[in-house]
Amino acid sequence: PVVALVCFLILGDTWRLSEVRTVLILGSTVYLPALVILVLVRDPVRCGETEDAENEEGESIAEIEGEVVQRACCGMKSTAVPYVMSASSLITALGAGMTIRFFALYFKNDFNLLPMHLCMLDISYMVSITIFMQFALSISNVLGRAQAACFCFGMNVTAFVLLSQVHMLSVVIPVYLVRGGLANCTYPIDQSILQDFIPSKTRGRWNAINSLFGMTWSGSAVLGGYLADHHGYRFSFLITAGLYTVGTLVYSPLLCLVPRKQKEQSLLDASVGGISMDSHIADPTSEVGRSESGDASGG
């Protein structure tokens, strides 16, 4: 959003197609160095790590699993945790795709915001996610990880309903920013839960499965666009809120299956992962996970 903001400042703060096309091309070019850097990324090796240390890590995972294997909810045991989270992520991705891609059009068409306004709003959106991510990590130490994630994402549903009802820009923007923060702040928590409930050798497989959920955005975006054209953006907000509610209900067995206490390191490691499925204006595909990456990427 910062690059786009500078481009619109130089080219002109208008919605002319030539200027928007130039900004899109420049923005896409910025991704190239990042992709090259990603190719060079390797799995981190901690200082002094040996084969014995790896075995100890495997034992610690087994101990965690042994601690929670007797937990059950709705006939499910702790081994169902990754499947529950994936199902919740899929439903969330369907809901996010119907709405998140159209937020920019919503602000442009309903409130006549200019490109630079949207860029500044997007920057504020990312700041909101950062703030609420710290908030979620803090309350997870008190309530528990699954409880904190469920609470934050549930409040995001409430904010979506508010967005469907309010019409004053001075109210819409704060609600939009709070909603985005609540929707995306649970990503580190969800990742830490996955790290505790799946073996290291299968983490890549589960991450690939969750990444595939981003493909559902294209299909649900078609339906979301149709609803927005025929019934208005606020109606699609309500539909997304309904799907998010279903996703939260699917996630709810984790309140019993996931222990409230966990090692701090897994949460700290997950906190560097990124943002989830509910995307922001500039890059709606950045969110990965139940949180709307999720949105993610993406409320």
ChimeraX commands (.cxc) that place a marker at each C-alpha (Angstrom):
marker #1 position 0.00,0.00,0.00 radius 0.5
marker #1 position 2.91,2.39,0.62 radius 0.5
marker #1 position 4.22,1.87,-2.94 radius 0.5
marker #1 position 0.72,2.36,-4.34 radius 0.5
marker #1 position 0.28,5.49,-2.24 radius 0.5
marker #1 position 3.48,7.01,-3.63 radius 0.5
marker #1 position 2.49,6.05,-7.19 radius 0.5
marker #1 position -0.92,7.68,-6.92 radius 0.5
marker #1 position 0.69,10.73,-5.34 radius 0.5
marker #1 position 2.95,11.09,-8.39 radius 0.5
marker #1 position 0.53,10.00,-11.12 radius 0.5
marker #1 position -2.59,11.60,-9.72 radius 0.5
marker #1 position -5.24,10.60,-7.23 radius 0.5
marker #1 position -7.90,9.51,-9.71 radius 0.5
marker #1 position -9.54,6.31,-10.89 radius 0.5
marker #1 position -8.41,6.68,-14.50 radius 0.5
marker #1 position -7.67,3.28,-16.00 radius 0.5
marker #1 position -4.22,4.26,-17.26 radius 0.5
marker #1 position -3.06,5.28,-13.78 radius 0.5
marker #1 position -4.54,2.23,-12.08 radius 0.5
marker #1 position -2.90,-0.04,-14.66 radius 0.5
marker #1 position 0.49,1.57,-14.05 radius 0.5
marker #1 position 0.16,1.11,-10.29 radius 0.5
marker #1 position -0.82,-2.54,-10.72 radius 0.5
marker #1 position 2.20,-3.21,-12.94 radius 0.5
marker #1 position 4.59,-1.51,-10.51 radius 0.5
marker #1 position 3.03,-3.32,-7.58 radius 0.5
marker #1 position 3.41,-6.69,-9.30 radius 0.5
marker #1 position 7.04,-5.89,-10.04 radius 0.5
marker #1 position 7.72,-5.35,-6.35 radius 0.5
marker #1 position 6.78,-8.99,-5.74 radius 0.5
marker #1 position 9.63,-10.32,-7.89 radius 0.5
marker #1 position 12.50,-9.68,-5.41 radius 0.5
marker #1 position 10.37,-11.17,-2.62 radius 0.5
marker #1 position 9.80,-14.34,-4.68 radius 0.5
marker #1 position 13.54,-14.67,-5.31 radius 0.5
marker #1 position 14.20,-14.37,-1.59 radius 0.5
marker #1 position 11.58,-17.04,-0.83 radius 0.5
marker #1 position 13.40,-19.47,-3.10 radius 0.5
marker #1 position 16.46,-19.09,-0.88 radius 0.5
marker #1 position 14.60,-19.75,2.36 radius 0.5
marker #1 position 15.51,-22.96,4.18 radius 0.5
marker #1 position 14.16,-24.62,7.30 radius 0.5
marker #1 position 15.77,-23.01,10.36 radius 0.5
marker #1 position 18.39,-25.04,12.18 radius 0.5
marker #1 position 18.89,-24.06,15.76 radius 0.5
marker #1 position 22.40,-23.63,17.08 radius 0.5
marker #1 position 23.74,-26.89,18.49 radius 0.5
marker #1 position 20.85,-28.95,17.16 radius 0.5
marker #1 position 21.70,-32.62,16.78 radius 0.5
marker #1 position 19.94,-35.81,15.93 radius 0.5
marker #1 position 19.38,-36.38,19.63 radius 0.5
marker #1 position 17.72,-32.98,19.85 radius 0.5
marker #1 position 15.44,-33.93,17.01 radius 0.5
marker #1 position 14.52,-37.11,18.81 radius 0.5
marker #1 position 13.82,-35.11,21.94 radius 0.5
marker #1 position 11.56,-32.84,19.89 radius 0.5
marker #1 position 9.69,-35.89,18.63 radius 0.5
marker #1 position 9.29,-37.14,22.15 radius 0.5
marker #1 position 7.95,-33.79,23.32 radius 0.5
marker #1 position 5.31,-33.86,20.55 radius 0.5
marker #1 position 4.37,-37.38,21.57 radius 0.5
marker #1 position 4.10,-36.25,25.17 radius 0.5
marker #1 position 1.78,-33.41,24.16 radius 0.5
marker #1 position -0.35,-35.81,22.17 radius 0.5
marker #1 position -0.37,-38.23,25.07 radius 0.5
marker #1 position -1.54,-35.46,27.36 radius 0.5
marker #1 position -4.58,-34.59,25.25 radius 0.5
marker #1 position -5.42,-37.94,23.64 radius 0.5
marker #1 position -7.99,-38.64,26.36 radius 0.5
marker #1 position -9.79,-35.39,25.61 radius 0.5
marker #1 position -12.96,-35.83,23.60 radius 0.5
marker #1 position -15.70,-33.61,22.25 radius 0.5
marker #1 position -18.68,-34.57,20.11 radius 0.5
marker #1 position -17.20,-38.03,19.71 radius 0.5
marker #1 position -13.88,-36.63,18.43 radius 0.5
marker #1 position -10.44,-37.12,19.94 radius 0.5
marker #1 position -7.40,-34.93,19.75 radius 0.5
marker #1 position -6.29,-36.60,16.50 radius 0.5
marker #1 position -9.22,-34.82,14.82 radius 0.5
marker #1 position -7.87,-31.35,15.60 radius 0.5
marker #1 position -6.14,-30.77,12.20 radius 0.5
marker #1 position -9.25,-31.97,10.35 radius 0.5
marker #1 position -11.53,-29.71,12.38 radius 0.5
marker #1 position -9.28,-26.73,11.73 radius 0.5
marker #1 position -9.11,-27.49,8.00 radius 0.5
marker #1 position -12.89,-27.77,7.74 radius 0.5
marker #1 position -13.28,-24.46,9.55 radius 0.5
marker #1 position -10.67,-22.88,7.27 radius 0.5
marker #1 position -12.50,-24.05,4.17 radius 0.5
marker #1 position -15.82,-22.55,5.30 radius 0.5
marker #1 position -14.07,-19.33,6.29 radius 0.5
marker #1 position -12.36,-19.12,2.90 radius 0.5
marker #1 position -15.69,-19.49,1.14 radius 0.5
marker #1 position -17.15,-16.64,3.18 radius 0.5
marker #1 position -14.09,-14.43,2.79 radius 0.5
marker #1 position -14.00,-14.83,-0.98 radius 0.5
marker #1 position -17.57,-13.57,-1.26 radius 0.5
marker #1 position -16.77,-10.26,0.41 radius 0.5
marker #1 position -13.12,-9.43,0.98 radius 0.5
marker #1 position -12.28,-8.94,-2.70 radius 0.5
marker #1 position -15.01,-6.29,-2.98 radius 0.5
marker #1 position -14.16,-4.04,-0.05 radius 0.5
marker #1 position -12.27,-1.63,-2.32 radius 0.5
marker #1 position -15.28,-1.35,-4.64 radius 0.5
marker #1 position -17.55,-0.95,-1.62 radius 0.5
marker #1 position -15.61,2.07,-0.38 radius 0.5
marker #1 position -15.21,3.49,-3.90 radius 0.5
marker #1 position -18.82,3.12,-5.01 radius 0.5
marker #1 position -20.69,3.71,-1.75 radius 0.5
marker #1 position -18.47,6.39,-0.22 radius 0.5
marker #1 position -16.58,7.80,-3.25 radius 0.5
marker #1 position -13.16,7.24,-1.70 radius 0.5
marker #1 position -10.17,8.06,-3.88 radius 0.5
marker #1 position -7.21,5.70,-4.50 radius 0.5
marker #1 position -4.97,7.41,-1.93 radius 0.5
marker #1 position -7.74,7.12,0.65 radius 0.5
marker #1 position -7.86,3.37,0.05 radius 0.5
marker #1 position -4.07,3.09,0.32 radius 0.5
marker #1 position -4.10,4.88,3.67 radius 0.5
marker #1 position -7.00,2.72,4.79 radius 0.5
marker #1 position -5.03,-0.38,3.83 radius 0.5
marker #1 position -2.02,0.78,5.82 radius 0.5
marker #1 position -4.28,1.35,8.83 radius 0.5
marker #1 position -5.74,-2.12,8.26 radius 0.5
marker #1 position -2.32,-3.72,8.61 radius 0.5
marker #1 position -1.58,-1.70,11.75 radius 0.5
marker #1 position -4.90,-2.88,13.19 radius 0.5
marker #1 position -3.98,-6.51,12.52 radius 0.5
marker #1 position -0.64,-6.04,14.29 radius 0.5
marker #1 position -2.30,-4.51,17.34 radius 0.5
marker #1 position -5.01,-7.14,17.59 radius 0.5
marker #1 position -2.49,-9.93,17.07 radius 0.5
marker #1 position -0.75,-8.83,20.25 radius 0.5
marker #1 position -4.13,-8.59,21.96 radius 0.5
marker #1 position -5.02,-12.15,20.92 radius 0.5
marker #1 position -1.70,-13.53,22.13 radius 0.5
marker #1 position -2.21,-11.80,25.47 radius 0.5
marker #1 position -5.71,-13.11,26.12 radius 0.5
marker #1 position -4.68,-16.59,24.96 radius 0.5
marker #1 position -2.41,-16.75,28.01 radius 0.5
marker #1 position -5.46,-16.18,30.18 radius 0.5
marker #1 position -8.33,-17.88,28.36 radius 0.5
marker #1 position -6.46,-20.51,26.38 radius 0.5
marker #1 position -5.50,-20.62,22.72 radius 0.5
marker #1 position -8.66,-22.05,21.20 radius 0.5
marker #1 position -10.82,-19.92,23.48 radius 0.5
marker #1 position -9.01,-16.72,22.46 radius 0.5
marker #1 position -9.17,-17.59,18.75 radius 0.5
marker #1 position -12.87,-18.44,18.95 radius 0.5
marker #1 position -13.64,-15.25,20.87 radius 0.5
marker #1 position -11.78,-12.97,18.45 radius 0.5
marker #1 position -13.20,-14.56,15.34 radius 0.5
marker #1 position -16.69,-14.54,16.84 radius 0.5
marker #1 position -16.40,-10.80,17.52 radius 0.5
marker #1 position -15.35,-10.40,13.89 radius 0.5
marker #1 position -18.75,-11.87,12.92 radius 0.5
marker #1 position -20.47,-9.24,15.05 radius 0.5
marker #1 position -18.45,-6.51,13.34 radius 0.5
marker #1 position -19.49,-7.85,9.93 radius 0.5
marker #1 position -23.14,-7.58,10.95 radius 0.5
marker #1 position -22.52,-3.99,12.05 radius 0.5
marker #1 position -20.94,-3.21,8.68 radius 0.5
marker #1 position -24.12,-4.40,7.00 radius 0.5
marker #1 position -26.22,-1.94,9.02 radius 0.5
marker #1 position -24.24,1.30,9.39 radius 0.5
marker #1 position -24.05,3.92,6.62 radius 0.5
marker #1 position -21.92,6.69,8.15 radius 0.5
marker #1 position -18.31,6.62,6.93 radius 0.5
marker #1 position -17.08,7.85,10.31 radius 0.5
marker #1 position -18.51,4.67,11.84 radius 0.5
marker #1 position -17.85,2.28,8.97 radius 0.5
marker #1 position -14.07,2.84,8.92 radius 0.5
marker #1 position -13.45,2.09,12.64 radius 0.5
marker #1 position -15.70,-0.99,12.45 radius 0.5
marker #1 position -13.91,-2.12,9.28 radius 0.5
marker #1 position -10.48,-1.76,10.91 radius 0.5
marker #1 position -11.54,-3.53,14.11 radius 0.5
marker #1 position -13.17,-6.31,12.11 radius 0.5
marker #1 position -10.03,-6.84,10.04 radius 0.5
marker #1 position -7.87,-6.98,13.14 radius 0.5
marker #1 position -10.14,-9.48,14.87 radius 0.5
marker #1 position -10.45,-11.67,11.78 radius 0.5
marker #1 position -6.70,-11.96,11.17 radius 0.5
marker #1 position -5.19,-11.85,14.64 radius 0.5
marker #1 position -5.84,-15.54,15.33 radius 0.5
marker #1 position -3.36,-16.83,12.75 radius 0.5
marker #1 position -0.39,-17.34,15.14 radius 0.5
marker #1 position -2.67,-19.09,17.63 radius 0.5
marker #1 position -4.07,-21.48,15.05 radius 0.5
marker #1 position -0.61,-22.22,13.71 radius 0.5
marker #1 position 0.70,-23.01,17.18 radius 0.5
marker #1 position -2.19,-25.43,17.71 radius 0.5
marker #1 position -1.38,-27.18,14.44 radius 0.5
marker #1 position 2.29,-27.43,15.41 radius 0.5
marker #1 position 1.30,-29.24,18.60 radius 0.5
marker #1 position -1.13,-31.67,17.01 radius 0.5
marker #1 position 0.62,-32.77,13.82 radius 0.5
marker #1 position 4.05,-34.41,13.50 radius 0.5
marker #1 position 6.85,-32.35,11.96 radius 0.5
marker #1 position 7.10,-34.63,8.90 radius 0.5
marker #1 position 3.46,-33.98,7.93 radius 0.5
marker #1 position 3.36,-30.23,8.52 radius 0.5
marker #1 position 4.18,-29.48,4.91 radius 0.5
marker #1 position 1.26,-31.62,3.79 radius 0.5
marker #1 position -1.20,-29.81,6.07 radius 0.5
marker #1 position 0.13,-26.41,5.04 radius 0.5
marker #1 position -0.33,-27.38,1.39 radius 0.5
marker #1 position -3.92,-28.45,2.08 radius 0.5
marker #1 position -4.68,-25.15,3.79 radius 0.5
marker #1 position -3.07,-23.25,0.92 radius 0.5
marker #1 position -5.38,-24.97,-1.54 radius 0.5
marker #1 position -8.33,-23.42,0.26 radius 0.5
marker #1 position -7.30,-20.13,-1.32 radius 0.5
marker #1 position -8.57,-21.57,-4.61 radius 0.5
marker #1 position -12.10,-21.54,-3.20 radius 0.5
marker #1 position -11.95,-17.74,-3.25 radius 0.5
marker #1 position -12.39,-17.65,-7.03 radius 0.5
marker #1 position -15.62,-19.62,-6.95 radius 0.5
marker #1 position -17.13,-17.84,-3.98 radius 0.5
marker #1 position -16.05,-14.45,-5.39 radius 0.5
marker #1 position -18.29,-15.07,-8.41 radius 0.5
marker #1 position -21.26,-15.60,-6.10 radius 0.5
marker #1 position -20.24,-12.63,-3.96 radius 0.5
marker #1 position -20.05,-10.39,-7.02 radius 0.5
marker #1 position -23.49,-11.51,-8.14 radius 0.5
marker #1 position -24.98,-10.80,-4.70 radius 0.5
marker #1 position -23.27,-7.41,-4.53 radius 0.5
marker #1 position -24.58,-6.42,-7.98 radius 0.5
marker #1 position -28.14,-7.52,-7.35 radius 0.5
marker #1 position -28.60,-6.98,-3.60 radius 0.5
marker #1 position -25.81,-4.62,-2.54 radius 0.5
marker #1 position -22.54,-5.04,-0.68 radius 0.5
marker #1 position -24.19,-5.02,2.73 radius 0.5
marker #1 position -26.27,-8.06,1.86 radius 0.5
marker #1 position -23.10,-9.98,0.97 radius 0.5
marker #1 position -21.67,-8.90,4.33 radius 0.5
marker #1 position -24.55,-10.68,6.04 radius 0.5
marker #1 position -24.01,-13.84,3.99 radius 0.5
marker #1 position -20.32,-13.82,4.89 radius 0.5
marker #1 position -21.20,-13.31,8.56 radius 0.5
marker #1 position -23.43,-16.38,8.34 radius 0.5
marker #1 position -20.66,-18.51,6.83 radius 0.5
marker #1 position -18.21,-17.23,9.43 radius 0.5
marker #1 position -20.68,-18.26,12.13 radius 0.5
marker #1 position -20.79,-21.77,10.69 radius 0.5
marker #1 position -16.99,-21.84,10.54 radius 0.5
marker #1 position -16.79,-20.77,14.18 radius 0.5
marker #1 position -19.24,-23.51,15.20 radius 0.5
marker #1 position -17.17,-26.09,13.33 radius 0.5
marker #1 position -14.09,-24.77,15.16 radius 0.5
marker #1 position -15.78,-24.93,18.58 radius 0.5
marker #1 position -14.86,-28.57,19.44 radius 0.5
marker #1 position -11.29,-27.31,19.83 radius 0.5
marker #1 position -12.42,-25.56,22.99 radius 0.5
marker #1 position -12.47,-29.00,24.59 radius 0.5
marker #1 position -9.80,-30.78,22.55 radius 0.5
marker #1 position -6.99,-28.23,22.89 radius 0.5
marker #1 position -5.37,-27.77,26.33 radius 0.5
marker #1 position -5.51,-24.25,27.68 radius 0.5
marker #1 position -1.83,-24.28,28.55 radius 0.5
marker #1 position 0.92,-24.70,26.00 radius 0.5
marker #1 position 4.60,-24.04,25.60 radius 0.5
marker #1 position 5.36,-20.41,24.81 radius 0.5
marker #1 position 7.87,-21.31,22.09 radius 0.5
marker #1 position 5.28,-22.80,19.75 radius 0.5
marker #1 position 3.21,-19.64,19.93 radius 0.5
marker #1 position 6.24,-17.42,19.39 radius 0.5
marker #1 position 7.35,-19.49,16.39 radius 0.5
marker #1 position 3.88,-19.28,14.86 radius 0.5
marker #1 position 3.65,-15.51,15.37 radius 0.5
marker #1 position 6.20,-14.89,12.62 radius 0.5
marker #1 position 4.15,-16.78,10.05 radius 0.5
marker #1 position 2.08,-13.97,8.59 radius 0.5
marker #1 position -1.52,-13.05,8.19 radius 0.5
marker #1 position -4.44,-15.28,7.56 radius 0.5
marker #1 position -7.41,-15.79,5.11 radius 0.5
marker #1 position -9.27,-12.60,5.47 radius 0.5
marker #1 position -7.44,-10.38,3.13 radius 0.5
marker #1 position -6.94,-6.69,3.02 radius 0.5
marker #1 position -7.51,-4.30,0.15 radius 0.5
marker #1 position -4.10,-4.45,-1.50 radius 0.5
marker #1 position -3.48,-8.19,-1.43 radius 0.5
marker #1 position -6.53,-10.36,-0.79 radius 0.5
marker #1 position -4.56,-13.57,-1.26 radius 0.5
marker #1 position -2.10,-12.96,1.57 radius 0.5
marker #1 position -4.05,-14.65,4.27 radius 0.5
marker #1 position -3.55,-18.32,4.90 radius 0.5
marker #1 position -5.37,-20.28,7.53 radius 0.5
marker #1 position -8.71,-20.20,9.29 radius 0.5
marker #1 position -8.48,-16.52,10.04 radius 0.5
marker #1 position -9.78,-14.90,6.94 radius 0.5
marker #1 position -5.79,-15.69,5.37 radius 0.5
marker #1 position -8.41,-17.55,8.03 radius 0.5
marker #1 position -9.16,-14.22,5.93 radius 0.5
marker #1 position -5.63,-16.26,4.36 radius 0.5
marker #1 position -5.61,-14.02,2.80 radius 0.5
marker #1 position -9.19,-12.59,4.53 radius 0.5
marker #1 position -11.46,-11.32,7.15 radius 0.5
marker link #1:1,2 radius 0.2
marker link #1:2,3 radius 0.2
marker link #1:3,4 radius 0.2
marker link #1:4,5 radius 0.2
marker link #1:5,6 radius 0.2
marker link #1:6,7 radius 0.2
marker link #1:7,8 radius 0.2
marker link #1:8,9 radius 0.2
marker link #1:9,10 radius 0.2
marker link #1:10,11 radius 0.2
marker link #1:11,12 radius 0.2
marker link #1:12,13 radius 0.2
marker link #1:13,14 radius 0.2
marker link #1:14,15 radius 0.2
marker link #1:15,16 radius 0.2
marker link #1:16,17 radius 0.2
marker link #1:17,18 radius 0.2
marker link #1:18,19 radius 0.2
marker link #1:19,20 radius 0.2
marker link #1:20,21 radius 0.2
marker link #1:21,22 radius 0.2
marker link #1:22,23 radius 0.2
marker link #1:23,24 radius 0.2
marker link #1:24,25 radius 0.2
marker link #1:25,26 radius 0.2
marker link #1:26,27 radius 0.2
marker link #1:27,28 radius 0.2
marker link #1:28,29 radius 0.2
marker link #1:29,30 radius 0.2
marker link #1:30,31 radius 0.2
marker link #1:31,32 radius 0.2
marker link #1:32,33 radius 0.2
marker link #1:33,34 radius 0.2
marker link #1:34,35 radius 0.2
marker link #1:35,36 radius 0.2
marker link #1:36,37 radius 0.2
marker link #1:37,38 radius 0.2
marker link #1:38,39 radius 0.2
marker link #1:39,40 radius 0.2
marker link #1:40,41 radius 0.2
marker link #1:41,42 radius 0.2
marker link #1:42,43 radius 0.2
marker link #1:43,44 radius 0.2
marker link #1:44,45 radius 0.2
marker link #1:45,46 radius 0.2
marker link #1:46,47 radius 0.2
marker link #1:47,48 radius 0.2
marker link #1:48,49 radius 0.2
marker link #1:49,50 radius 0.2
marker link #1:50,51 radius 0.2
marker link #1:51,52 radius 0.2
marker link #1:52,53 radius 0.2
marker link #1:53,54 radius 0.2
marker link #1:54,55 radius 0.2
marker link #1:55,56 radius 0.2
marker link #1:56,57 radius 0.2
marker link #1:57,58 radius 0.2
marker link #1:58,59 radius 0.2
marker link #1:59,60 radius 0.2
marker link #1:60,61 radius 0.2
marker link #1:61,62 radius 0.2
marker link #1:62,63 radius 0.2
marker link #1:63,64 radius 0.2
marker link #1:64,65 radius 0.2
marker link #1:65,66 radius 0.2
marker link #1:66,67 radius 0.2
marker link #1:67,68 radius 0.2
marker link #1:68,69 radius 0.2
marker link #1:69,70 radius 0.2
marker link #1:70,71 radius 0.2
marker link #1:71,72 radius 0.2
marker link #1:72,73 radius 0.2
marker link #1:73,74 radius 0.2
marker link #1:74,75 radius 0.2
marker link #1:75,76 radius 0.2
marker link #1:76,77 radius 0.2
marker link #1:77,78 radius 0.2
marker link #1:78,79 radius 0.2
marker link #1:79,80 radius 0.2
marker link #1:80,81 radius 0.2
marker link #1:81,82 radius 0.2
marker link #1:82,83 radius 0.2
marker link #1:83,84 radius 0.2
marker link #1:84,85 radius 0.2
marker link #1:85,86 radius 0.2
marker link #1:86,87 radius 0.2
marker link #1:87,88 radius 0.2
marker link #1:88,89 radius 0.2
marker link #1:89,90 radius 0.2
marker link #1:90,91 radius 0.2
marker link #1:91,92 radius 0.2
marker link #1:92,93 radius 0.2
marker link #1:93,94 radius 0.2
marker link #1:94,95 radius 0.2
marker link #1:95,96 radius 0.2
marker link #1:96,97 radius 0.2
marker link #1:97,98 radius 0.2
marker link #1:98,99 radius 0.2
marker link #1:99,100 radius 0.2
marker link #1:100,101 radius 0.2
marker link #1:101,102 radius 0.2
marker link #1:102,103 radius 0.2
marker link #1:103,104 radius 0.2
marker link #1:104,105 radius 0.2
marker link #1:105,106 radius 0.2
marker link #1:106,107 radius 0.2
marker link #1:107,108 radius 0.2
marker link #1:108,109 radius 0.2
marker link #1:109,110 radius 0.2
marker link #1:110,111 radius 0.2
marker link #1:111,112 radius 0.2
marker link #1:112,113 radius 0.2
marker link #1:113,114 radius 0.2
marker link #1:114,115 radius 0.2
marker link #1:115,116 radius 0.2
marker link #1:116,117 radius 0.2
marker link #1:117,118 radius 0.2
marker link #1:118,119 radius 0.2
marker link #1:119,120 radius 0.2
marker link #1:120,121 radius 0.2
marker link #1:121,122 radius 0.2
marker link #1:122,123 radius 0.2
marker link #1:123,124 radius 0.2
marker link #1:124,125 radius 0.2
marker link #1:125,126 radius 0.2
marker link #1:126,127 radius 0.2
marker link #1:127,128 radius 0.2
marker link #1:128,129 radius 0.2
marker link #1:129,130 radius 0.2
marker link #1:130,131 radius 0.2
marker link #1:131,132 radius 0.2
marker link #1:132,133 radius 0.2
marker link #1:133,134 radius 0.2
marker link #1:134,135 radius 0.2
marker link #1:135,136 radius 0.2
marker link #1:136,137 radius 0.2
marker link #1:137,138 radius 0.2
marker link #1:138,139 radius 0.2
marker link #1:139,140 radius 0.2
marker link #1:140,141 radius 0.2
marker link #1:141,142 radius 0.2
marker link #1:142,143 radius 0.2
marker link #1:143,144 radius 0.2
marker link #1:144,145 radius 0.2
marker link #1:145,146 radius 0.2
marker link #1:146,147 radius 0.2
marker link #1:147,148 radius 0.2
marker link #1:148,149 radius 0.2
marker link #1:149,150 radius 0.2
marker link #1:150,151 radius 0.2
marker link #1:151,152 radius 0.2
marker link #1:152,153 radius 0.2
marker link #1:153,154 radius 0.2
marker link #1:154,155 radius 0.2
marker link #1:155,156 radius 0.2
marker link #1:156,157 radius 0.2
marker link #1:157,158 radius 0.2
marker link #1:158,159 radius 0.2
marker link #1:159,160 radius 0.2
marker link #1:160,161 radius 0.2
marker link #1:161,162 radius 0.2
marker link #1:162,163 radius 0.2
marker link #1:163,164 radius 0.2
marker link #1:164,165 radius 0.2
marker link #1:165,166 radius 0.2
marker link #1:166,167 radius 0.2
marker link #1:167,168 radius 0.2
marker link #1:168,169 radius 0.2
marker link #1:169,170 radius 0.2
marker link #1:170,171 radius 0.2
marker link #1:171,172 radius 0.2
marker link #1:172,173 radius 0.2
marker link #1:173,174 radius 0.2
marker link #1:174,175 radius 0.2
marker link #1:175,176 radius 0.2
marker link #1:176,177 radius 0.2
marker link #1:177,178 radius 0.2
marker link #1:178,179 radius 0.2
marker link #1:179,180 radius 0.2
marker link #1:180,181 radius 0.2
marker link #1:181,182 radius 0.2
marker link #1:182,183 radius 0.2
marker link #1:183,184 radius 0.2
marker link #1:184,185 radius 0.2
marker link #1:185,186 radius 0.2
marker link #1:186,187 radius 0.2
marker link #1:187,188 radius 0.2
marker link #1:188,189 radius 0.2
marker link #1:189,190 radius 0.2
marker link #1:190,191 radius 0.2
marker link #1:191,192 radius 0.2
marker link #1:192,193 radius 0.2
marker link #1:193,194 radius 0.2
marker link #1:194,195 radius 0.2
marker link #1:195,196 radius 0.2
marker link #1:196,197 radius 0.2
marker link #1:197,198 radius 0.2
marker link #1:198,199 radius 0.2
marker link #1:199,200 radius 0.2
marker link #1:200,201 radius 0.2
marker link #1:201,202 radius 0.2
marker link #1:202,203 radius 0.2
marker link #1:203,204 radius 0.2
marker link #1:204,205 radius 0.2
marker link #1:205,206 radius 0.2
marker link #1:206,207 radius 0.2
marker link #1:207,208 radius 0.2
marker link #1:208,209 radius 0.2
marker link #1:209,210 radius 0.2
marker link #1:210,211 radius 0.2
marker link #1:211,212 radius 0.2
marker link #1:212,213 radius 0.2
marker link #1:213,214 radius 0.2
marker link #1:214,215 radius 0.2
marker link #1:215,216 radius 0.2
marker link #1:216,217 radius 0.2
marker link #1:217,218 radius 0.2
marker link #1:218,219 radius 0.2
marker link #1:219,220 radius 0.2
marker link #1:220,221 radius 0.2
marker link #1:221,222 radius 0.2
marker link #1:222,223 radius 0.2
marker link #1:223,224 radius 0.2
marker link #1:224,225 radius 0.2
marker link #1:225,226 radius 0.2
marker link #1:226,227 radius 0.2
marker link #1:227,228 radius 0.2
marker link #1:228,229 radius 0.2
marker link #1:229,230 radius 0.2
marker link #1:230,231 radius 0.2
marker link #1:231,232 radius 0.2
marker link #1:232,233 radius 0.2
marker link #1:233,234 radius 0.2
marker link #1:234,235 radius 0.2
marker link #1:235,236 radius 0.2
marker link #1:236,237 radius 0.2
marker link #1:237,238 radius 0.2
marker link #1:238,239 radius 0.2
marker link #1:239,240 radius 0.2
marker link #1:240,241 radius 0.2
marker link #1:241,242 radius 0.2
marker link #1:242,243 radius 0.2
marker link #1:243,244 radius 0.2
marker link #1:244,245 radius 0.2
marker link #1:245,246 radius 0.2
marker link #1:246,247 radius 0.2
marker link #1:247,248 radius 0.2
marker link #1:248,249 radius 0.2
marker link #1:249,250 radius 0.2
marker link #1:250,251 radius 0.2
marker link #1:251,252 radius 0.2
marker link #1:252,253 radius 0.2
marker link #1:253,254 radius 0.2
marker link #1:254,255 radius 0.2
marker link #1:255,256 radius 0.2
marker link #1:256,257 radius 0.2
marker link #1:257,258 radius 0.2
marker link #1:258,259 radius 0.2
marker link #1:259,260 radius 0.2
marker link #1:260,261 radius 0.2
marker link #1:261,262 radius 0.2
marker link #1:262,263 radius 0.2
marker link #1:263,264 radius 0.2
marker link #1:264,265 radius 0.2
marker link #1:265,266 radius 0.2
marker link #1:266,267 radius 0.2
marker link #1:267,268 radius 0.2
marker link #1:268,269 radius 0.2
marker link #1:269,270 radius 0.2
marker link #1:270,271 radius 0.2
marker link #1:271,272 radius 0.2
marker link #1:272,273 radius 0.2
marker link #1:273,274 radius 0.2
marker link #1:274,275 radius 0.2
marker link #1:275,276 radius 0.2
marker link #1:276,277 radius 0.2
marker link #1:277,278 radius 0.2
marker link #1:278,279 radius 0.2
marker link #1:279,280 radius 0.2
marker link #1:280,281 radius 0.2
marker link #1:281,282 radius 0.2
marker link #1:282,283 radius 0.2
marker link #1:283,284 radius 0.2
marker link #1:284,285 radius 0.2
marker link #1:285,286 radius 0.2
marker link #1:286,287 radius 0.2
marker link #1:287,288 radius 0.2
marker link #1:288,289 radius 0.2
marker link #1:289,290 radius 0.2
marker link #1:290,291 radius 0.2
marker link #1:291,292 radius 0.2
marker link #1:292,293 radius 0.2
marker link #1:293,294 radius 0.2
marker link #1:294,295 radius 0.2
marker link #1:295,296 radius 0.2
marker link #1:296,297 radius 0.2
marker link #1:297,298 radius 0.2
marker link #1:298,299 radius 0.2
view
